[in-house]
Amino acid sequence: MPYPDMFEGYMIKDQSKWSDFEKKEFKPKKFEDRDIDIKIECCGVCGSDVHTITGGWGECPLPICVGHEIIGKAIKVGDKVTTVKVGDRVGVGAQIRACLECKLCKADNENYCPHMVDTYGAPYEDGTIAQGGYSSHIRAHEYFTFPIPDNVESKDAGPMMCAGLTVWSPLVRAKVGPGKKVAILGIGGLGHFGLLWASALGAEVYALSHSPNKKTDALKLGAKEFICTKDKDWAKPWAFTFDFILNSADMTHEFNIQEYMSTLNVNGEFHNVGLPDKPLPQMMAQDFAPNGAKMGGSHIGNRPEMLAMLKLASEKNIKPMIETLDISEKGCKEAVERVKVNDIRYRFTLTGYEKVFGK
């Protein structure tokens, strides 16, 4: 049964066979007044997709269609939709709904709403499980549907929907800009966006990585200096230097965090956006005392932040470093398996949707 009654996507049905995708139909939630149906053009591949299907973050409802870096065309809009019209090119990120009534939502913190619905693997009020963007269509609330500037290519905009916003939000909330020294820790899918955004915001940016072969890319992406954390006593010359460290790494459980914290200026912050499968290393309360440092984390970002990020990307012609793969059982498998072992510089975007889902 085709659209609008059913959507079609590449799904996994067993977390022990997490890269075995099958093309299957699924039933979307009921269409409501502020909903938008989007015919998907492409979708980025996020580390969250891999953490979900492998079981790294626990069990998930099965079968599941992941993907929350979605770009496509609006083909149906609800009667009360005011921000999008049929034919608009739009994006959807990692959140697809919130109550929009609680104090958090009213303070532009809808990304922390206790009633939020994730773009995939989360239940709506009627019990329907949200399914993501490795699929023909998605049905999204207009507040979580974002117009894409004309000069930002779809394949570049896709990874901005989650990875881009996830690092943009903490940077702007920390007032990163001229006069601030910022270190981006972990130069991967998230971290490479961190370098792009922090540099574009006017900060003095440093790249922290244990991979010396990423130095050329890091400098190209906006870092003033590349600091190799494999080197003995690497942190000592950088004591009390950074106002903000954005930790985008996925291996924090293996870090000597005290070493990284020592490079923070007084009252500086070590901020986590990478979300590994394993717990953080053990720390003592006194580890925060020598420089009055803070540690924090965050979850994606809000609508005004998304719109501001896309505006900056458009105005400054900012492009992520991506690789495209055609969507298919084989393409999805290759993408998630390579993301799992960090064999990508620096994001995948799945393309070729019309070939498998039709026009």
For each residue, the residues with C-beta under 8 A, 3 or more apart:
1: 5 6 25
2: 5 6
3: 6 7 37 136 137
4: 31 37 76
5: 1 2 27
6: 1 2 3 25 26 27 28
7: 3 25 26 27 28 131 135 136 137 138 139
8: 23 24 25 26 135 136 357
9: 23 24 26 65 131 132 134 135 136
10: 21 22 23 24 65 134 135 327 328 329 332
11: 21 22 23 24 26 63 64 65 131 134
12: 15 17 18 19 20 21 22 53 62 63 64 66
13: 17 22 62 63
14: 17 18 20 62
15: 12 18 53 54 55 59 60 62
16:
17: 12 13 14 20
18: 12 14 15 50 53 54 55 336
19: 12 53 332 333 336 337
20: 12 14 17 329 333
21: 10 11 12 134 329 332 333
22: 10 11 12 13 63 329
23: 8 9 10 11 329 356
24: 8 9 10 11 63
25: 1 6 7 8
26: 6 7 8 9 11 63 65 131 135
27: 5 6 7 128
28: 6 7 31 128 131 137 138 139
29: 124 126 128 130 139
30: 126 128
31: 4 28 35 37 76 78 139
32: 35 78
33: 78 79 80 81
34: 78 80 81 141 142 143
35: 31 32 77 78 81 139 140 141 142
36: 74 76 77 78 81 84 90 139 140 141 142 145
37: 3 4 31 74 75 76 77 137 138 139
38: 70 72 73 74 75 90 92 137 138 139 140 145
39: 72 73 75 136 137
40: 43 70 71 72 133 135 136 137 138 353 357
41: 71 72 73 89 154 351 353
42: 70 71 72 154 155 158 324 349 350 351 353
43: 40 67 68 69 70 71 132 133 134 158 327 349 350
44: 67 69 158 159 161 162 163 322 347 348 349 350
45: 49 67 69 335 336 339 347 348 349 350
46: 49 50 67 68 69 94 159 162 163 189
47: 50 51 189 190 250 274 275 339
48: 51 52 66 68 94 162 275
49: 45 46 52 53 66 67 68 132 336 339
50: 18 46 47 53 54 56 336 339 340
51: 47 48 54 56 57 275 277
52: 48 49 56 57 60 64 66 120 121
53: 12 15 18 19 49 50 60 64 66 336
54: 15 18 50 51 340
55: 15 18 58 59 60
56: 50 51 52 277
57: 51 52 60 275 277
58: 55
59: 15 55
60: 15 52 53 55 57 64 121
61: 64 121 123 129
62: 12 13 14 15
63: 11 12 13 22 24 26
64: 11 12 52 53 60 61 120 121 129 131 132
65: 9 10 11 26 120 131 132 133 134 135
66: 12 48 49 52 53 120 121 132 133 134
67: 43 44 45 46 49 70 119 120 132 133 134 135 350
68: 43 46 48 49 92 93 94 118 119 120 132 133 161 162
69: 43 44 45 46 91 93 133 158 159 160 161 162 163 349
70: 38 40 42 43 67 91 92 93 119 132 133 138 158 161
71: 40 41 42 43 89 90 91 148 154 157 158 161
72: 38 39 40 41 42 89 90 137 138
73: 38 39 41 87 88 89 90
74: 36 37 38 77 84 85 86 87 88 89 90 145
75: 37 38 39 86 137
76: 4 31 36 37 86
77: 35 36 37 74 81 84 85 86 142
78: 31 32 33 34 35 36 81 142
79: 33
80: 33 34
81: 33 34 35 36 77 78 84 142
82: 142
83: 142 145 147
84: 36 74 77 81 88 90 142 145 147
85: 74 77 88
86: 74 75 76 77
87: 73 74
88: 73 74 84 85 147
89: 41 71 72 73 74 147 148 154
90: 36 38 71 72 73 74 84 145 146 147 148
91: 69 70 71 145 146 148 157 158 160 161
92: 38 68 70 96 119 133 138 140 144 145 146 161
93: 68 69 70 119 144 146 161 162 165 300 306
94: 46 48 68 118 119 161 162 165 166 300
95: 98 110 111 116 117 118 119 144 300
96: 92 117 118 119 130 138 140 141 144
97: 116 117 124 141 144
98: 95 105 110 111 113 115 116 117 143 144
99: 102 105 113 115
100: 105 110 113 143
101: 105 106
102: 99 105 106 113 114 115
103: 106 107
104: 107 109 110 112 113 114
105: 98 99 100 101 102 108 109 110 113
106: 101 102 103
107: 103 104
108: 105 302 303 304
109: 104 105 112 113 302
110: 95 98 100 104 105 113 116 143 302 303
111: 95 98 116 169 299 300 301 302
112: 104 109 116 299
113: 98 99 100 102 104 105 109 110 116
114: 102 104
115: 98 99 102
116: 95 97 98 110 111 112 113 122
117: 95 96 97 98 122 123 124 130
118: 68 94 95 96 121 122 130
119: 67 68 70 92 93 94 95 96 122 130 132 133 138 140
120: 52 64 65 66 67 68 130 131 132 133
121: 52 60 61 64 66 118 129 130 132
122: 116 117 118 119 129 130
123: 61 117 127 128 129 130
124: 29 97 117 127 128 129 130
125:
126: 29 30
127: 123 124
128: 27 28 29 30 123 124
129: 61 64 121 122 123 124
130: 29 96 117 118 119 120 121 122 123 124
131: 7 9 11 26 28 64 65 120 135 138
132: 9 43 49 64 65 66 67 68 70 119 120 121 135 138
133: 40 43 65 66 67 68 69 70 92 119 120 138
134: 9 10 11 21 43 65 66 67 327 332 350
135: 7 8 9 10 26 40 65 67 131 132 138 357
136: 3 7 8 9 39 40 353 357 358
137: 3 7 28 37 38 39 40 72 75
138: 7 28 37 38 40 70 72 92 96 119 131 132 133 135
139: 7 28 29 31 35 36 37 38
140: 35 36 38 92 96 119 144 145
141: 34 35 36 96 97 144 145
142: 34 35 36 77 78 81 82 83 84 145
143: 34 98 100 110 303
144: 92 93 95 96 97 98 140 141 303
145: 36 38 74 83 84 90 91 92 140 141 142
146: 90 91 92 93 161 303 306 307 310
147: 83 84 88 89 90 310
148: 71 89 90 91 152 154 157 310
149: 152 310 311 313 314
150: 314
151: 314 317
152: 148 149 156 157 160 310 313 314
153: 156 157 319
154: 41 42 71 89 148 157 158 349
155: 42 158 322 324 349 351
156: 152 153 159 160 313 319 320 322 349
157: 71 91 148 152 153 154 160 161 310 313
158: 42 43 44 69 70 71 91 154 155 161 349
159: 44 46 69 156 162 163 164 189 193 320 322 347 349
160: 69 91 152 156 157 163 164 165 193 309 310 313 320
161: 44 68 69 70 71 91 92 93 94 146 157 158 164 165 306
162: 44 46 48 68 69 93 94 159 165 166 300
163: 44 46 69 159 160 166 167 189 190 193 320 347
164: 159 160 161 167 168 193 197 309 313 320
165: 93 94 160 161 162 168 169 300 301 305 306 309
166: 94 162 163 169 190 193 273 298 299 300 301
167: 163 164 170 171 190 191 193 194 197 246 248 273
168: 164 165 171 172 193 197 301 305 306 308 309
169: 111 165 166 172 173 298 300 301 302 305
170: 167 173 174 246 271 273 296 298
171: 167 168 174 176 182 194 197 198 201 244 246
172: 168 169 175 176 201 305 308
173: 169 170 298
174: 170 171 180 243 244 269 271
175: 172 180
176: 171 172 180 182 198 201 203 244
177: 180 201 202 203
178: 202 203
179: 203
180: 174 175 176 177 203 204 243 244
181: 203 204 206 241 242 243 244 265
182: 171 176 198 203 204 205 206 242 243 244 245 246
183: 205 206 207 208 227 241 242 244 245 246 263
184: 187 191 194 195 198 205 206 207 208 223 245 246 248
185: 191 208 209 245 246 247 248 249 260
186: 190 191 208 209 247 248 249 250 251 274
187: 184 191 192 195 207 209 211 214 217 218 221 346
188: 191 192 248 249 250 342 346
189: 46 47 159 163 192 193 248 339 344 346 347
190: 47 163 166 167 186 193 194 248 273 274
191: 167 184 185 186 187 188 194 195 207 209 246 248 249 346
192: 187 188 189 195 196 217 221 320 321 345 346 347
193: 159 160 163 164 166 167 168 189 190 196 197 320
194: 167 171 184 190 191 197 198 246 248
195: 184 187 191 192 198 199 205 207 218 221 222 223
196: 192 193 199 200 221 222 318 320
197: 164 167 168 171 193 194 200 201 309 312 318
198: 171 176 182 184 194 195 201 203 205 222 246
199: 195 196 202 203 205 221 222 223
200: 196 197 222 312 316 318
201: 171 172 176 177 197 198
202: 177 178 199
203: 176 177 178 179 180 181 182 198 199
204: 180 181 182 224
205: 182 183 184 195 198 199 222 223 224
206: 181 182 183 184 223 224 225 226 227 242
207: 183 184 187 191 195 214 215 218 219 221 223 225 226 227
208: 183 184 185 186 227 229 245 260
209: 185 186 187 191 212 214 215 218 226 227 228 229
210: 228 229 230
211: 187 214
212: 209 215 228 230
213: 216
214: 187 207 209 211 217 218 226
215: 207 209 212 218 219 226 228
216: 213 219 220
217: 187 192 214 220 221 321 345 346
218: 187 195 207 209 214 215 221 223 226
219: 207 215 216 222 223 226
220: 216 217
221: 187 192 195 196 199 207 217 218 321
222: 195 196 198 199 200 205 219
223: 184 195 199 205 206 207 218 219 226
224: 204 205 206
225: 206 207
226: 206 207 209 214 215 218 219 223
227: 183 206 207 208 209 234 238
228: 209 210 212 215 231 234
229: 208 209 210 234 235 259
230: 210 212 234
231: 228 234
232:
233: 236
234: 227 228 229 230 231 237 238 259
235: 229 238 239 259 260 262 263
236: 233 239
237: 234
238: 227 234 235 241 242 263
239: 235 236 262 263
240: 263 264 265 266 291
241: 181 183 238 263 264 265
242: 181 182 183 206 238 245 263 264 265 268
243: 174 180 181 182 264 265 268 269
244: 171 174 176 180 181 182 183 268 269 271
245: 182 183 184 185 208 242 260 263 264 268 269 270 271
246: 167 170 171 182 183 184 185 191 194 198 271 273
247: 185 186 252 260 270 271 272 273 274
248: 167 184 185 186 188 189 190 191 194 273 274
249: 185 186 188 191 252 255 274 276
250: 47 186 188 274 275 276 342
251: 186 254 255 276
252: 247 249 255 257 272 274 276 280 281
253: 276 278 279 280 281
254: 251 281
255: 249 251 252 259 260 281
256: 259 260 281
257: 252 260 261 270 280 281 283 287
258: 261 262 283 287
259: 229 234 235 255 256 262 263
260: 185 208 235 245 247 255 256 257 263 264 270
261: 257 258 264 270 287 288 291 293 295
262: 235 239 258 259 290 291
263: 183 235 238 239 240 241 242 245 259 260
264: 240 241 242 243 245 260 261 268 269 270 291 293
265: 181 240 241 242 243 268 291
266: 240 291 292
267: 291 292 293 294
268: 242 243 244 245 264 265 291 293 294
269: 174 243 244 245 264 293 294 295 296
270: 245 247 257 260 261 264 293 294 295 296
271: 170 174 244 245 246 247 295 296 297 298
272: 247 252 275 280 295 296 297
273: 166 167 170 190 246 247 248 297 298
274: 47 186 190 247 248 249 250 252
275: 47 48 51 57 250 272
276: 249 250 251 252 253
277: 51 56 57
278: 253
279: 253
280: 252 253 257 272 283
281: 252 253 254 255 256 257
282:
283: 257 258 280 287
284: 287
285: 288 289
286: 289
287: 257 258 261 283 284 290
288: 261 285 292 293 294 295
289: 285 286 292
290: 262 287 293
291: 240 261 262 264 265 266 267 268
292: 266 267 288 289
293: 261 264 267 268 269 270 288 290
294: 267 268 269 270 288
295: 261 269 270 271 272 288
296: 170 269 270 271 272
297: 271 272 273
298: 166 169 170 173 271 273 301
299: 111 112 166
300: 93 94 95 111 162 165 166 169
301: 111 165 166 168 169 298 305 306 309
302: 108 109 110 111 169 305 306
303: 108 110 143 144 146 306 307
304: 108 307 308
305: 165 168 169 172 301 302 308 309
306: 93 146 161 165 168 301 302 303 309 310
307: 146 303 304 310 311
308: 168 172 304 305 311 312
309: 160 164 165 168 197 301 305 306 312 313
310: 146 147 148 149 152 157 160 306 307 313 314
311: 149 307 308 314 315
312: 197 200 308 309 315 316 318
313: 149 152 156 157 160 164 309 310 316 317 318
314: 149 150 151 152 310 311 317
315: 311 312
316: 200 312 313
317: 151 313 314
318: 196 197 200 312 313
319: 153 156
320: 156 159 160 163 164 192 193 196 346 347
321: 192 217 221 345 346 347
322: 44 155 156 159 346 347 348 349
323: 344 345 347 348 349
324: 42 155 348 349 350 351
325: 331 334 335 348 349 350 351
326: 331 350 351 352 355
327: 10 43 134 331 332 350 351 352 353 356
328: 10 331 332 352 356
329: 10 20 21 22 23 332 333
330: 333 334
331: 325 326 327 328 334 335 350 352
332: 10 19 21 134 327 328 329 335 336 350
333: 19 20 21 329 330 336 337
334: 325 330 331 337 338
335: 45 325 331 332 338 339 348 350
336: 18 19 45 49 50 53 332 333 339 340
337: 19 333 334 340 341
338: 334 335 341 343 344 348
339: 45 47 49 50 189 335 336 342 343 344 348
340: 50 54 336 337
341: 337 338
342: 188 250 339
343: 338 339
344: 189 323 338 339 347 348
345: 192 217 321 323
346: 187 188 189 191 192 217 320 321 322
347: 44 45 159 163 189 192 320 321 322 323 344
348: 44 45 322 323 324 325 335 338 339 344
349: 42 43 44 45 69 154 155 156 158 159 322 323 324 325
350: 42 43 44 45 67 134 324 325 326 327 331 332 335 353
351: 41 42 155 324 325 326 327
352: 326 327 328 331 355 356
353: 40 41 42 136 327 350 356 357
354: 357 358 359
355: 326 352
356: 23 327 328 352 353
357: 8 40 135 136 353 354
358: 136 354
359: 354
